[in-house]
Amino acid sequence: MGAVTDPTPVQQDSRVVVVGGGPGGYEAALVARRLGADVTVVERTGLGGAAVLTDVVPSKTLIATAEWMTIAEQAPELGIRVSGPASPTDARIDLAAVNTRVKALAAAQSADIRARLEREGVRVVLGQGRLEGPSKVVVSTPTGADDEVLNADVVLVATGATPRELPTARPDGERILTWTQLYDLTSLPERLVVVGSGVTGAEFAGAYTALGSDVTLVSSRDRVLPGEDADAANLLEDVFRRRGMTVLSRSRAAGARRTADGVVVTLADGREVEGSHVLFAVGSIPTTSGLGLEEAGVRLTPTGHVDVDRVSRTSVRGVYAAGDVTGVLPLASVAATQGRIAMAHALGDAVSPLSLRGVSANIFTAPEIATVGLSEARMQAEGIHYVTSTLPLARNPRAKMQAVREGFVKVFAHPTSGVIQGAVLVGPRASESVFPLTLAVTHRMTTDQIASAITVYPSMSGTIAEVARMLHHREID
């Protein structure tokens, strides 16, 4: 973004108002309170925001159940026998019970966040906040009581994003669904059509296949996960097809309509796909409408996101923004980091600008796909020199013990210095295994430094060290 003004020096008893109680908002509130500010969080639906109530926590809880079904399929290979007529492969999902647990865990996490904020001395107000200038937030409460006016020295906007809807396929919460509405289903969709093959679409398509639905994944691109590492995406698509999923590549959905007992999804080329339910996972839009941002002078990008710099400043002095509403990177971890940086900067604490270099991300499919650092596609596009090495997990002794066949570890490094530039991990719990490579990318470690670390034998992480050893660069005088 363009130049922004430096913050006005702020006193310890400054008034901070945070609009939005998701990861960016509540993490910012905790930092501001510790720095001595008087902090109020305004949240419309519940603490934790969409990440806790309708997105990250619920979806990963559902996926955890699906993961057990995937593991159960391997029981006979591992020599597990069940006495009696039942077997692990005969297991059936009680979706009503699953979704009851999903929503209960989300509510409990939200309650924990609220208790933590209140314990730290943060005031929580439930309602819709909107800016009236850069130093005033007006809150409309759901009870219909008079609006409350909050004066502020610092305002942080962290209102997140909402699912994108197609005008030709308006969600009804029964047959035509967004990902926020899945948790109200009481029975497993017999035939689920998933529109969108990005991260959200791939995660739910994989989960519902494991749970027992007949899934058709509609992808407008030539493969699933078009923005991810090509090797990882191709492997996952092969796994999807082998598990019985139908993947329709280069197929753009034009709309959907309900039938007597299901839905029909119409594709742009005129084909029709029938299902019992359809999930649209076609991206999200920033929640900026009705907040008074533009009236307060806050600049928005052409996509409607709040324009921020690397310390989360907007174009208006004293107004900051964090999370999905900024469009920087739609990850809860990034939102939380933006919120912490914003408050440190606004309240005069030491702060380092946001760096996305060492941000790791994970796709919770089976197998999982974790990435960190520069992607191979970006390095090729920008002409960045690199060397790479890959090893399949099937060679790993721990993987063999657990009957794991799909997956690999791929590392990119600078050809002369050996500094690790990026990595891709595909396999069980890749979200956990990626951490040492996240440290390596963040602190510019070399492949030799990783290779010299002694790993547990047997362990999945042993493959990381082995790949690093393959990238050893011997210097000869």
Phi, psi and omega in degrees: 000174181284184183297143177233157182282153175289153181290148172288137178307133187247138178278162182298330181267027180298152179263121179244128175243124179253121179260103182117124186253026175282192183305318178296322183284309185286330175292321177297319181298319180296318178296314182298321181293319180294335178272008172094007182279157171272113192242133173234132175252127177253119182228135186279319188248326182163150182297140186102339177061200181299325182303320183269321190270325186225001186231266191298304184297310179298316184294319181286333173292316176299316181296327178298322176293316179299325180297322178297324178293322178295318179296320182299328180296337181271357185305310181302322180296328181275003178084017181271124177240142179250126179290144181092184186288338184280154174214164180304326182285350177269001183299143178235149184265131170264091188296327178299317179292320178300311183290330174298316178295318179304310183290327178294318178295320179297316180295321179295319178296319178299317179296322178298319180295316179298316180298320179297314180299314182293326177295328179277356178094017177272133176276135180246129179237123176272124181164180180262118180263145175216146181279138168238081188088178186282350186230024179213132176239128178256130184248122172264121184269152181291344181280350181085006177292170180300147178300146176255134180257125179246116175276143187218143168273330179223134175239133173244126177260120181218060189267000172073210183214164180233156181300139176285138179243143174272136180296340180264009180207064182291128180298140176243358179076001181241306181242324178255115195232151161261171182292343178282345185259355184296332189279002174263356178289139180253350177222153184291130176302129180291314180227104183258125173260124178251120180259116182116121185247025171282199185300310183297313180299316180295319181298312182288323178299315179294318182295313183289333172296315179295326180287341176121002177282152170274110190250135170243123180257120181261115183242127178283347182258182184278353177202167174290159179047059184297338180268003184254175178307130186297319180297317180294317181295318180295320178298314182296319179297320176299318179297315178305310183295321181295331179275003174103000179287142172266123180247118179259100180277158179051044183229107182264129178283133179258336180176182179208148177220153179277148172243186182300323184227021180180216181221159171233124177260124180264130178268161184298333181271007177099346178293156178235141179240122181267147177202171174276329179214158174226134175251123175262118178235072188246036176096185183221165179236142182294143179272085180240347183290139175077010181264355181073021185292306183295324177296331178275356179096006181284125183280135175252154177278169177303336179273000179091002178280157175284128182279120181229161174261193188282355171247019173074014176286142170268189179283356182246129179304131176087352179250125181240167177211151182211152173091199185300336179295341180268341180071015181292305176196119189282068177230139179300324180296321178290319178302313180298319179295317178300317180296317179295317179297318181302313183289322177300316180293313184296326185258012170081018178273164176297138185208144173250135179301153180300131174237128179267003183304313186258020180283123175261148180225156182220142174252120189271056172266184174236103007282160176286155177234116179245141180224154175207147177076202183287141176274159179295322179297319179293317181296322177292318181294325184264003178070029179278129180284138179201160169240155183220153176217143183224140172228135176285145178293338182301339178274349184283131183298322179294322178297320178298320180298326183262011179059036177269124181244329183267135175138164178197167171239127180232131181234137175250137181220158176291137187293337181251316182278336183078004179297132181287125183259337180182170180201155175227128176238131177234122180160181177298136178055036176301331179299331178273321185290339185286345188302314179299327178284332173296316175299319182297315180292317182299318185257015174055046178281160181260165177297325179295325178293321177291318183296331183279349178283136182273124182259161176292141174240127356272148176202154176297325182294343177300330179292330178297313179295324181293319176298318179299320178296327178292340180263011179300131179251113181272123178269125180245125181292000000 
